[in-house]
Amino acid sequence: MKINISIPRQELELIADDGKTIKRYLISSAKNGTGQQNGSFCTPLGKHIIRAKIGDGQPVNTVFVRRRPTGEIYTPELGKQYPQRDWILTRILWLSGCEPGFNRLGSVDTMRRYIYIHGSPDSVKMGQPGSIGCIRIANHDLLELFETVTVGTEVYIFN
């Protein structure tokens, strides 16, 4: 099984080992576009793997900061209280680049850039760029994806 993420289509596609599409999900990639550089707030391209799955068993809308649950559960009221926060909710699939010099090591290292596939508030529109580098996905879709993939699953992000 693998994941393909199309930036132009703003879509994540889960693909079986036989090459057939299992499911498609709308996503939201970086509002700054694609790019590899640390500090660019862009979504990195290329071949990655899921390095870690974080949040198993946490309630839907659990708020994460630095990959740790804060004890908060996201609500629209909490969102209004902290309008500038980049909400990382429900589960995290932490990505690691596989291509040295392109998305691995040095100033282009996807994992050191803390690039995830993660849940978002229901009010966040999917199907259009809006993140600060990560791949946002609806919480209900993320829960399904989280249960399906394993650590080591290949993730291809392309333009």
Backbone as ProteinMPNN parsed JSONL, in Angstrom:
{"seq_chain_A": "MKINISIPRQELELIADDGKTIKRYLISSAKNGTGQQNGSFCTPLGKHIIRAKIGDGQPVNTVFVRRRPTGEIYTPELGKQYPQRDWILTRILWLSGCEPGFNRLGSVDTMRRYIYIHGSPDSVKMGQPGSIGCIRIANHDLLELFETVTVGTEVYIFN", "coords_chain_A": {"N_chain_A": [[0.84, -1.172, 0.0], [0.418, 2.297, -0.683], [0.679, 5.908, -0.597], [-0.357, 8.544, -2.614], [0.003, 11.98, -3.104], [-1.466, 14.601, -4.624], [-0.655, 17.79, -5.408], [-1.718, 19.751, -7.264], [-4.372, 18.761, -7.564], [-5.152, 18.749, -4.957], [-5.437, 16.428, -3.386], [-5.382, 13.322, -1.693], [-4.453, 10.072, -2.339], [-5.083, 6.783, -1.634], [-3.44, 3.851, -2.317], [-3.596, 0.516, -3.362], [-1.484, -2.449, -3.176], [-1.63, -3.648, -5.677], [-1.863, -1.527, -7.358], [-4.317, -0.349, -7.682], [-6.696, 2.198, -6.912], [-7.75, 2.712, -3.651], [-9.057, 4.585, -2.065], [-9.927, 8.081, -2.154], [-9.074, 11.255, -0.813], [-9.86, 14.611, 0.014], [-7.497, 17.216, 0.539], [-5.524, 19.781, 2.188], [-2.863, 21.575, 1.261], [0.233, 23.483, 1.564], [-0.19, 27.014, 1.754], [1.806, 28.564, 0.723], [2.712, 27.162, -1.426], [4.789, 24.666, -3.037], [7.9, 23.365, -1.863], [11.211, 22.71, -0.686], [12.833, 23.782, 1.274], [13.862, 24.441, 4.622], [11.993, 26.502, 6.777], [10.529, 27.681, 4.78], [7.817, 27.332, 4.765], [6.47, 25.762, 2.97], [5.041, 22.958, 1.196], [6.777, 19.939, 1.054], [8.097, 18.134, -1.756], [8.283, 14.898, -3.439], [9.519, 11.543, -2.636], [8.528, 10.042, 0.343], [8.31, 8.517, 3.623], [6.001, 7.255, 6.062], [7.029, 8.012, 9.127], [6.302, 7.982, 11.792], [3.38, 7.252, 13.718], [1.106, 9.071, 15.46], [-0.916, 9.637, 18.292], [-2.814, 7.649, 18.61], [-5.824, 6.425, 19.9], [-6.518, 8.802, 21.127], [-9.075, 11.301, 21.745], [-11.282, 12.512, 19.113], [-10.475, 15.649, 17.677], [-8.507, 16.23, 19.536], [-5.986, 18.406, 20.627], [-2.754, 18.939, 19.444], [0.555, 19.871, 20.282], [3.824, 20.203, 19.352], [3.789, 17.453, 18.816], [2.59, 16.346, 21.012], [-0.27, 15.666, 23.045], [-2.177, 18.379, 24.246], [-4.056, 18.384, 26.18], [-6.231, 19.803, 25.586], [-9.354, 19.983, 23.841], [-10.323, 20.676, 20.655], [-12.576, 23.287, 19.926], [-14.944, 25.445, 18.25], [-15.046, 27.776, 19.78], [-12.606, 27.73, 21.174], [-10.952, 28.014, 18.98], [-11.585, 30.648, 18.218], [-10.587, 31.968, 20.387], [-7.851, 31.647, 20.101], [-6.871, 32.678, 17.432], [-4.63, 32.702, 15.711], [-3.32, 30.33, 15.911], [-1.85, 27.347, 14.609], [-3.644, 24.72, 14.0], [-3.258, 21.45, 14.959], [-4.709, 18.503, 14.87], [-6.33, 15.58, 16.292], [-4.946, 13.172, 15.024], [-1.561, 12.335, 14.019], [0.461, 11.806, 11.235], [3.662, 11.468, 10.795], [5.976, 12.585, 8.516], [8.887, 11.493, 6.711], [11.525, 12.343, 4.645], [12.932, 10.653, 1.767], [14.914, 11.112, -0.045], [18.081, 11.951, -0.219], [19.496, 15.183, 0.057], [17.439, 16.328, -1.335], [14.868, 15.995, -0.024], [15.682, 15.057, 2.338], [17.927, 15.21, 5.027], [20.208, 17.865, 6.007], [19.246, 21.241, 5.206], [16.866, 20.677, 4.004], [15.39, 18.679, 5.119], [12.598, 16.797, 5.543], [11.5, 15.54, 7.843], [12.786, 16.863, 9.968], [11.714, 19.306, 9.517], [9.276, 18.999, 10.519], [6.978, 17.996, 9.122], [3.764, 16.907, 8.594], [0.939, 14.694, 8.008], [-2.08, 15.654, 9.052], [-4.971, 16.136, 11.23], [-7.597, 18.649, 11.117], [-9.496, 21.606, 12.111], [-13.057, 21.371, 11.63], [-13.99, 23.538, 10.248], [-12.024, 24.275, 8.474], [-11.332, 24.571, 5.114], [-11.122, 22.004, 2.807], [-9.397, 20.898, -0.176], [-8.198, 23.084, -1.155], [-5.183, 25.057, -1.027], [-3.766, 25.957, 2.169], [-2.315, 25.482, 4.468], [0.662, 25.657, 6.614], [2.698, 24.204, 5.547], [2.351, 21.49, 6.163], [0.264, 18.599, 5.374], [-3.023, 18.949, 5.521], [-6.007, 17.295, 6.583], [-9.407, 16.222, 6.701], [-10.773, 15.397, 9.891], [-12.374, 13.0, 10.186], [-11.653, 11.616, 7.893], [-8.927, 11.33, 8.344], [-8.888, 9.659, 10.585], [-9.774, 7.243, 9.468], [-7.737, 6.801, 7.544], [-5.489, 6.662, 9.245], [-5.94, 4.262, 10.587], [-5.559, 2.508, 8.534], [-3.008, 2.706, 7.303], [0.53, 1.97, 7.828], [3.504, 2.436, 9.841], [6.213, 3.265, 7.84], [4.879, 3.181, 5.436], [4.895, 4.224, 2.075], [4.891, 7.529, 0.811], [4.115, 9.658, -1.724], [4.594, 12.872, -2.835], [3.526, 15.174, -5.148], [3.689, 17.576, -7.865]], "CA_chain_A": [[0.0, 0.0, 0.0], [1.149, 3.56, -0.685], [-0.119, 7.131, -0.665], [0.039, 9.597, -3.547], [-0.617, 13.266, -2.805], [-1.41, 15.522, -5.759], [-0.809, 19.191, -5.009], [-2.69, 20.445, -8.116], [-5.744, 18.3, -7.305], [-5.402, 18.817, -3.512], [-6.033, 15.122, -3.147], [-4.568, 12.209, -1.221], [-4.979, 8.835, -2.901], [-4.577, 5.565, -1.017], [-3.284, 2.91, -3.424], [-3.3, -0.875, -2.98], [-0.255, -3.009, -3.75], [-1.852, -3.976, -7.084], [-1.93, -0.283, -8.114], [-5.68, 0.172, -7.743], [-7.042, 3.186, -5.902], [-8.66, 2.256, -2.601], [-9.867, 5.724, -1.614], [-9.385, 9.426, -2.361], [-9.464, 12.221, 0.209], [-9.438, 15.995, -0.206], [-6.5, 17.697, 1.503], [-5.112, 21.18, 2.064], [-1.403, 21.692, 1.361], [0.725, 24.802, 1.978], [-0.608, 28.213, 1.011], [3.006, 29.084, 0.053], [3.078, 26.287, -2.532], [5.691, 23.555, -2.756], [9.308, 23.7, -1.696], [11.92, 21.8, 0.204], [13.699, 24.496, 2.208], [13.437, 24.712, 5.986], [11.572, 27.881, 6.974], [9.79, 28.181, 3.607], [6.383, 27.1, 4.988], [5.985, 25.116, 1.752], [4.9, 21.507, 1.266], [7.878, 19.301, 0.332], [7.776, 17.17, -2.809], [9.11, 13.705, -3.549], [9.225, 10.297, -1.94], [8.613, 10.056, 1.801], [7.653, 7.417, 4.329], [5.437, 7.592, 7.373], [8.047, 7.661, 10.123], [5.643, 7.729, 13.076], [1.941, 7.467, 13.86], [0.977, 9.679, 16.789], [-2.248, 10.012, 18.749], [-3.742, 6.528, 18.657], [-6.644, 6.374, 21.1], [-6.918, 10.138, 21.591], [-10.384, 11.708, 21.218], [-11.34, 13.397, 17.943], [-10.218, 17.07, 17.972], [-7.408, 16.439, 20.477], [-5.021, 19.396, 20.161], [-1.346, 18.557, 19.612], [1.631, 20.844, 20.127], [5.079, 19.439, 19.351], [3.424, 16.047, 18.76], [2.061, 15.917, 22.307], [-1.594, 16.212, 23.342], [-2.111, 19.478, 25.218], [-5.157, 18.257, 27.132], [-7.347, 20.564, 25.038], [-10.152, 19.459, 22.738], [-10.662, 21.831, 19.82], [-13.951, 23.735, 19.704], [-14.926, 26.742, 17.57], [-14.758, 28.817, 20.78], [-11.15, 27.708, 21.386], [-10.396, 28.576, 17.755], [-11.735, 32.109, 18.279], [-9.709, 32.449, 21.466], [-6.477, 31.604, 19.59], [-7.069, 32.669, 15.969], [-3.38, 32.557, 14.95], [-2.728, 29.016, 16.132], [-1.912, 26.348, 13.546], [-4.282, 23.617, 14.709], [-2.896, 20.078, 14.611], [-5.744, 17.814, 15.632], [-6.826, 14.205, 16.209], [-3.849, 12.221, 14.791], [-0.431, 12.834, 13.229], [1.318, 10.895, 10.473], [4.888, 12.254, 10.649], [6.658, 12.186, 7.282], [10.341, 11.56, 6.611], [11.979, 12.283, 3.257], [13.755, 9.494, 1.382], [15.823, 11.5, -1.114], [19.123, 12.806, 0.333], [19.784, 16.419, -0.667], [16.204, 16.876, -1.893], [13.91, 16.111, 1.077], [16.283, 14.382, 3.49], [19.198, 15.742, 5.532], [20.496, 19.283, 5.819], [18.185, 22.252, 5.323], [15.671, 20.248, 3.262], [14.925, 17.452, 5.757], [11.163, 16.842, 5.821], [11.212, 15.173, 9.229], [13.246, 17.962, 10.833], [10.793, 20.422, 9.27], [8.033, 18.618, 11.203], [5.9, 17.928, 8.132], [2.828, 15.841, 8.944], [-0.447, 14.616, 7.57], [-2.763, 15.797, 10.346], [-6.344, 16.603, 11.252], [-7.839, 20.095, 11.164], [-10.868, 21.953, 12.49], [-14.057, 21.127, 10.583], [-14.198, 24.788, 9.499], [-10.957, 24.434, 7.488], [-11.779, 24.097, 3.798], [-10.242, 21.086, 2.1], [-9.45, 21.064, -1.62], [-7.466, 24.302, -1.527], [-4.039, 25.27, -0.151], [-4.022, 26.812, 3.317], [-1.48, 25.134, 5.623], [1.992, 26.274, 6.638], [3.653, 23.206, 5.075], [1.813, 20.138, 6.339], [-0.916, 18.165, 4.637], [-4.212, 18.89, 6.376], [-7.064, 16.407, 6.107], [-10.546, 16.213, 7.618], [-10.573, 14.453, 10.994], [-12.991, 11.685, 9.935], [-10.819, 10.956, 6.881], [-7.652, 10.985, 8.977], [-9.099, 8.479, 11.437], [-9.829, 6.088, 8.563], [-6.399, 6.638, 6.984], [-4.601, 6.277, 10.343], [-6.164, 2.841, 10.867], [-5.241, 1.724, 7.339], [-1.578, 2.733, 6.961], [1.491, 1.56, 8.848], [4.802, 3.098, 9.799], [6.95, 2.768, 6.687], [4.107, 3.36, 4.216], [5.455, 5.228, 1.165], [4.059, 8.694, 0.511], [4.676, 10.442, -2.821], [3.959, 14.179, -2.961], [3.937, 15.646, -6.463], [2.992, 18.687, -8.534]], "C_chain_A": [[0.891, 1.244, 0.0], [0.155, 4.71, -0.781], [0.484, 8.032, -1.733], [-0.711, 10.864, -3.162], [-0.377, 14.198, -3.98], [-1.659, 16.934, -5.261], [-1.799, 19.908, -5.927], [-4.143, 20.053, -7.838], [-6.138, 18.448, -5.836], [-6.103, 17.538, -3.054], [-4.997, 14.119, -2.676], [-5.243, 10.94, -1.717], [-4.294, 7.657, -2.216], [-4.601, 4.472, -2.069], [-2.897, 1.532, -2.893], [-2.018, -1.342, -3.66], [-0.405, -3.356, -5.223], [-2.011, -2.729, -7.962], [-3.313, 0.328, -8.206], [-5.94, 1.149, -6.599], [-8.061, 2.609, -4.933], [-9.616, 3.391, -2.234], [-9.133, 7.013, -1.948], [-9.938, 10.34, -1.288], [-9.028, 13.611, -0.23], [-8.481, 16.399, 0.901], [-6.342, 19.205, 1.336], [-3.612, 21.232, 2.296], [-1.036, 23.151, 1.686], [0.221, 25.934, 1.099], [0.567, 28.848, 0.282], [3.451, 28.212, -1.114], [4.011, 25.171, -2.103], [7.126, 24.06, -2.659], [9.92, 22.864, -0.609], [12.574, 22.502, 1.396], [13.081, 24.693, 3.58], [13.09, 26.198, 6.119], [10.756, 28.461, 5.833], [8.275, 28.139, 3.813], [5.711, 26.571, 3.725], [5.849, 23.61, 2.002], [6.015, 20.87, 0.447], [7.376, 18.26, -0.665], [8.626, 15.916, -2.659], [8.626, 12.527, -2.736], [9.507, 10.452, -0.448], [8.128, 8.72, 2.337], [6.978, 7.993, 5.563], [6.419, 7.082, 8.408], [7.416, 7.32, 11.466], [4.156, 8.021, 12.964], [1.706, 7.911, 15.301], [-0.49, 9.969, 17.079], [-3.245, 8.88, 18.83], [-4.501, 6.532, 19.981], [-7.081, 7.716, 21.646], [-8.305, 10.474, 21.033], [-10.247, 12.546, 19.948], [-11.203, 14.836, 18.434], [-9.231, 17.296, 19.121], [-6.427, 17.417, 19.854], [-3.613, 18.893, 20.473], [-0.455, 19.775, 19.434], [2.924, 20.062, 20.308], [4.82, 17.94, 19.502], [2.912, 15.487, 20.083], [0.652, 16.476, 22.496], [-1.49, 17.266, 24.438], [-3.121, 19.32, 26.344], [-6.39, 19.027, 26.67], [-8.074, 19.728, 23.985], [-10.617, 20.677, 21.95], [-12.173, 22.043, 19.767], [-13.871, 25.037, 18.923], [-14.606, 27.896, 18.531], [-13.257, 28.886, 21.069], [-10.45, 28.304, 20.176], [-10.478, 30.096, 17.741], [-10.82, 32.72, 19.331], [-8.249, 32.535, 21.0], [-6.494, 31.585, 18.057], [-5.791, 32.448, 15.152], [-2.725, 31.184, 15.101], [-2.871, 28.133, 14.899], [-2.393, 25.059, 14.209], [-3.876, 22.265, 14.125], [-3.756, 19.2, 15.505], [-5.821, 16.316, 15.333], [-5.734, 13.147, 16.08], [-2.777, 12.911, 13.958], [0.23, 11.651, 12.535], [2.554, 11.715, 10.109], [5.668, 11.716, 9.46], [8.173, 12.363, 7.383], [10.72, 11.414, 5.14], [12.897, 11.105, 3.013], [14.843, 9.846, 0.374], [16.882, 12.478, -0.58], [19.437, 14.007, -0.563], [18.554, 17.062, -1.281], [15.141, 17.063, -0.806], [14.398, 15.382, 2.336], [17.663, 14.977, 3.76], [19.333, 17.24, 5.248], [19.277, 20.176, 5.976], [16.91, 21.894, 4.561], [15.014, 19.018, 3.896], [13.461, 17.562, 6.201], [10.859, 16.536, 7.282], [11.625, 16.284, 10.193], [12.426, 19.23, 10.635], [9.445, 20.168, 9.935], [6.835, 18.686, 10.253], [5.068, 16.684, 8.424], [1.658, 15.797, 7.97], [-1.228, 14.66, 8.885], [-4.175, 16.326, 10.182], [-6.425, 18.106, 11.465], [-9.244, 20.365, 11.682], [-11.823, 21.724, 11.321], [-14.285, 22.363, 9.714], [-13.13, 25.025, 8.429], [-11.394, 23.791, 6.18], [-10.711, 23.198, 3.187], [-10.389, 21.34, 0.599], [-8.809, 22.354, -2.084], [-6.311, 24.495, -0.548], [-4.386, 26.209, 1.008], [-3.118, 26.545, 4.507], [-0.164, 25.918, 5.602], [3.072, 25.23, 6.314], [3.119, 21.787, 5.137], [0.683, 19.85, 5.359], [-2.057, 18.061, 5.645], [-5.235, 17.976, 5.732], [-8.187, 16.446, 7.139], [-10.357, 15.116, 8.667], [-11.153, 13.072, 10.713], [-12.21, 10.912, 8.87], [-9.496, 10.504, 7.481], [-7.794, 9.751, 9.855], [-9.1, 7.203, 10.597], [-8.436, 5.775, 8.004], [-5.429, 6.103, 8.038], [-4.719, 4.786, 10.648], [-5.698, 1.945, 9.72], [-3.743, 1.623, 7.077], [-0.715, 2.286, 8.135], [2.712, 2.463, 8.781], [5.586, 2.456, 8.664], [6.187, 2.88, 5.375], [4.725, 4.478, 3.376], [4.419, 6.294, 0.858], [4.775, 9.498, -0.568], [3.89, 11.753, -2.932], [4.462, 14.792, -4.26], [3.087, 16.805, -6.943], [2.34, 18.205, -9.809]], "O_chain_A": [[1.969, 1.252, 0.596], [-1.038, 4.513, -1.012], [1.695, 8.256, -1.754], [-1.918, 10.829, -2.922], [0.763, 14.542, -4.294], [-2.737, 17.243, -4.754], [-2.662, 20.625, -5.421], [-5.037, 20.899, -7.871], [-7.31, 18.296, -5.492], [-7.172, 17.555, -2.444], [-3.879, 14.071, -3.189], [-6.447, 10.751, -1.541], [-3.068, 7.554, -2.221], [-5.648, 4.189, -2.652], [-1.985, 1.403, -2.077], [-1.532, -0.711, -4.598], [0.584, -3.36, -5.955], [-2.262, -2.842, -9.162], [-3.468, 1.418, -8.755], [-5.473, 0.957, -5.476], [-9.099, 2.086, -5.339], [-10.823, 3.187, -2.108], [-7.905, 7.051, -2.02], [-11.1, 10.235, -0.896], [-7.942, 13.773, -0.786], [-8.628, 15.985, 2.051], [-6.95, 19.817, 0.458], [-3.141, 20.963, 3.401], [-1.904, 23.949, 2.041], [0.204, 25.834, -0.128], [0.365, 29.592, -0.678], [4.476, 28.498, -1.734], [4.022, 24.775, -0.938], [7.504, 25.047, -3.291], [9.228, 22.371, 0.282], [12.836, 21.868, 2.418], [11.913, 25.068, 3.694], [13.824, 27.052, 5.621], [10.332, 29.614, 5.904], [7.533, 28.83, 3.114], [4.553, 26.879, 3.44], [6.472, 23.065, 2.913], [6.193, 21.209, -0.723], [6.363, 17.598, -0.441], [9.563, 15.874, -1.862], [7.507, 12.501, -2.224], [10.567, 10.924, -0.037], [7.6, 7.894, 1.592], [7.332, 9.07, 6.043], [6.62, 5.876, 8.553], [7.927, 6.472, 12.198], [3.729, 8.906, 12.223], [2.067, 7.206, 16.243], [-1.215, 10.479, 16.226], [-4.423, 9.124, 19.095], [-3.899, 6.63, 21.051], [-7.928, 7.772, 22.538], [-8.674, 9.987, 19.964], [-9.23, 13.206, 19.734], [-11.746, 15.198, 19.478], [-9.119, 18.412, 19.63], [-6.071, 17.279, 18.684], [-3.314, 18.481, 21.593], [-0.68, 20.603, 18.551], [3.096, 19.348, 21.295], [5.537, 17.246, 20.223], [2.814, 14.271, 20.243], [0.395, 17.629, 22.149], [-0.798, 17.068, 25.437], [-3.056, 20.032, 27.347], [-7.457, 18.925, 27.274], [-7.476, 18.877, 23.326], [-11.226, 21.593, 22.503], [-12.942, 21.099, 19.587], [-12.823, 25.683, 18.929], [-13.97, 28.874, 18.14], [-12.699, 29.977, 21.195], [-9.461, 29.021, 20.323], [-9.542, 30.763, 17.3], [-10.342, 33.844, 19.181], [-7.501, 33.399, 21.456], [-6.16, 30.565, 17.454], [-5.879, 32.04, 13.994], [-1.693, 30.913, 14.487], [-3.898, 28.17, 14.221], [-1.627, 24.388, 14.9], [-4.121, 21.978, 12.953], [-3.572, 19.15, 16.721], [-5.427, 15.858, 14.26], [-5.611, 12.295, 16.96], [-3.027, 13.914, 13.29], [0.521, 10.63, 13.158], [2.499, 12.562, 9.217], [5.985, 10.528, 9.405], [8.665, 13.268, 8.057], [10.288, 10.475, 4.471], [13.558, 10.617, 3.928], [15.617, 8.976, -0.024], [16.63, 13.679, -0.494], [19.619, 13.868, -1.772], [18.608, 18.216, -1.706], [14.575, 18.148, -0.671], [13.63, 15.129, 3.264], [18.451, 15.211, 2.844], [18.666, 17.793, 4.374], [18.387, 19.898, 6.78], [15.983, 22.7, 4.479], [14.166, 18.382, 3.269], [13.132, 18.319, 7.113], [10.035, 17.216, 7.893], [10.891, 16.604, 11.127], [12.44, 20.124, 11.482], [8.569, 21.033, 9.914], [5.828, 19.336, 10.534], [5.584, 15.568, 8.493], [1.421, 16.738, 7.212], [-1.051, 13.79, 9.738], [-4.533, 16.886, 9.146], [-5.477, 18.747, 11.92], [-10.089, 19.47, 11.695], [-11.439, 21.868, 10.16], [-14.726, 22.245, 8.571], [-13.307, 25.886, 7.567], [-11.776, 22.621, 6.143], [-9.548, 23.583, 3.067], [-11.379, 21.923, 0.154], [-8.864, 22.688, -3.268], [-6.43, 24.142, 0.625], [-5.189, 27.13, 0.858], [-3.144, 27.307, 5.473], [0.088, 26.723, 4.706], [4.216, 25.356, 6.751], [3.405, 20.972, 4.259], [0.218, 20.725, 4.628], [-2.052, 17.19, 6.514], [-5.329, 17.885, 4.508], [-7.936, 16.678, 8.322], [-9.843, 14.039, 8.364], [-10.492, 12.066, 10.976], [-12.118, 9.686, 8.938], [-9.001, 9.423, 7.163], [-6.912, 8.892, 9.866], [-8.494, 6.202, 10.979], [-8.011, 4.62, 7.995], [-4.64, 5.199, 7.759], [-3.721, 4.124, 10.933], [-5.467, 0.753, 9.919], [-3.258, 0.567, 6.671], [-1.169, 2.232, 9.277], [2.929, 3.165, 7.793], [5.615, 1.231, 8.544], [6.772, 2.697, 4.307], [5.04, 5.549, 3.895], [3.237, 6.006, 0.672], [5.896, 9.964, -0.365], [2.671, 11.741, -3.102], [5.669, 14.92, -4.465], [1.95, 17.001, -6.512], [1.706, 18.99, -10.514]]}, "name": "protein", "num_of_chains": 1, "seq": "MKINISIPRQELELIADDGKTIKRYLISSAKNGTGQQNGSFCTPLGKHIIRAKIGDGQPVNTVFVRRRPTGEIYTPELGKQYPQRDWILTRILWLSGCEPGFNRLGSVDTMRRYIYIHGSPDSVKMGQPGSIGCIRIANHDLLELFETVTVGTEVYIFN"}
